[in-house]
Amino acid sequence: MREAILHLSDSQLAAAGLKNLIETVRAAGFRDVTELVCHGPGGIILLQVEEPLPETDLDDFDAIVWWERLATSSSGVTYLCKVSAPDLAEDFPIHEHGVAHDVSDVCEGGLEFSVIGSQADIGQTVSTAGEAGLNVLLERLTDYRGPTSYLDALTDRQREIVQTAYSMGYYDVPREASTDDVAHEVDLDPSTVAEHLQRAEHNLLSQLFQRTGHPV
């Protein structure tokens, strides 16, 4: 497995409708972001910044479907957000190329993605973006050293059920799918699905609070 760091410039982010959001995160002092669930052009993320983000801006950003402020500590402020960037996903369909990915940095002049997969899959991702007119710069390519995601706290089954629930709209506001709907999709009893979701959410929040200075 290989890990590539890819760079998207501010001008390209502006074309995708993400300029104002990225500038606000940068101004607040970006610390970390973890994608908990990926679904096509969006997903659910944990975002850490040094200073609180303006709530009126969060409400106005087209890319933010909903958000919740979870914790404030000496290490920063943590938000749980559902994001959607269909314009970016159309030109940069990173979710279609068999690679794992996450935002690694909101840096001066752009955004950096960590992309993990085979060298062939990473190459296909960069090639597809280039064909769509995105000038994705390859900052570096190294051997993958191992996972560091919050999702490591989940079992494979928990991750599957959380991702299924997300894709069906279980975490939408208002909720588009019930526990029974998710249970039917994964062919399990509703009580079993509810237990998996509760355990998964507990494990994710435990990881979050431990890393943000709020042990549980």
N, C-alpha and C positions, 0 to 999 in steps of 0.2 A: 504494500500500500504506500501511496505517496501523498504528500500534502503540498498544495500550491497556495500561495498568497496572491490574490488577484486584486487589482486596483481599478476602481471606477472613478472618473473625475467628477467634480462638481457640475460641470456643464452637462455631462451625461445624466447625472441624477436630476438635474433641473428638467431635462427633457422627459424624464419619467415621473415628474410631479413630486419628487422627494426633496427638492432643494431646501424648502423652508423647514421641514422636519429635521433634516441633517444639520442645518445651521443652528437650530435651537438646541439640539442635543450637544453639538460641539461647544456652544457658548456656555452650557450648563456644566461642562467638564465631563466628557464621556469617560466611563470607567470600564464597563463590560456589558455585553449582551449575549444572551443564550436563547436559542430557538428551542422551545419546548415541543412544539408541534408544527410540522410543515405541511401545507396543503396547497399545491399549485402556486398561485401568485401571492400567497400570504401565509400567515401562521400566527401562533401565540408565542410571544417572547417575554423574557425577563430583561429589563433594561436598568442598568445602574449608572447614575450620574452623580457628580459631586454636589450640585445644588438642585433644588426643586425646579421642575419644569413649569412654565406658566400654564395654569389649568385652562385658561381661555384658548391658548394656542393648541393644546392637546385636543380640545373639543372641536377645533376648526380644521385640523389637518385632515385632508381627504384620505391619507394613507392609514389613519388610526380609526379603526372600527369602534373599539371601546378600550377603555383603560381603567386601571385601578392602582392607586398608590398603596404599596404593601408595607414598606418599612423605611425608617430613617435611622441611621447609625453613624458612627464615626467614619465608616468606610463609604458613606454616601446615601443616596436616596434610591430606592428600588421600586420599579413600576412593573405591573403585569399588563401587557397590551396585546390586543389582536390587531394585526397589521394586514394591509392588502395593497399590493402594488402591481395591478394587472398590466400597466404600460411597460414596466420594467421586465416583468415575466415574459411578455410577448417577445421582446428583443433578446432577453437573456434567460432562456428557459432552463435554468440550472437544475431544476427539479426533475428534468426528463432524461438526464444523462448518467444515471447510476452512481452519482457522487453524493457524499454527505457534505453539507456546507453550513457555514455560520459566519456572521459578521465578526471580524477579528479586531477592527479598529475604525473609529471615525477620526480620520487624520486630517491634517491641513491639506485642503485641496481635493478631498474626496473620501472614498469609503473603501475599506479593504475587506475582502472575503477570504476565509479559509475554506479550501475545497479539498476534500479527502476522497481518494479513489485510486483506481489503476491509472497509470500514466496515459493509457489510451483514452480512458473516459475523461480525464482532465483535459487532454488535448482536444477531444471532441467538443467539450464545453466551451473552450476558448475559441475554437474554430467557428462554432455556431454563432457565438456572440459577434465575431468579426464579420461574418456573412450578413448579419442583421444591421451592421453599421456601427456597432459599439467597439470603441477602441479599448479593449480590456488589456491592461498591462500585466504581465507576469512578473511579480516582484521577486519571488524566489520559489524554488521547488526542492523539497527535502523528503527524506524518509519520514513516514508517519510514526510518531513516538508513543501513541496511545491516546485513548479518549480522556477528555477532561470535562465532559458535558454534565449538566444537571440530570440528563436522562440516564446517566449511568446508575442512578438510584432506583431505576425501574427494572423489573423483570421483563423478559421478552413479551410475555403475555400481557402484562400491565401496559407496556408501550403500545402493543397492537390495539388494545381496547381503547386507550386514550386517543390514539390517532383515528380510530374508527368513529368514536364519539364526536371528535372534532369535525371530521369530514361530513358527518351527518347533521351537524348544526346543534349538537348537544350543548356546546358552550356559547352559542349565539345568544344575543339579547334582543328580543325575547327568544327563548329556547325553541328550536325547530325540531328537535327529536327527544324522545323520552328514553328512560332506561330500558323500557320494554322494546323500543325500536332498535336500540343498540344491541340488546340481547338477541333479537331475531336475526340481526345481520351477522353476528359472530357465532350464532347457534349455541348459546348458553342460556341458563336460567337468569331471569332478571335479578334475582338476589345475588347470584354469583358475579354478574357484571357490576352491580352496585358496590359490592365488596372490593372488587378489583379497582374501580374508580376511586373509592375512598382511600384505599391503601396507596394507590399511585399518587393521589393529591397530597396525602400526608407525607410520603417520602420526598416529593418535590419541595414542599414547603419546609420540611426539616432541613434539606440541603440549603435552601435559600436562606433561612434564618441563621444557620450555622456560618454561612459564608459572609453574611452581612452583620455579624456581631450580635445576633439575637439567638443564642442556643436554646433548643427546646428539649 
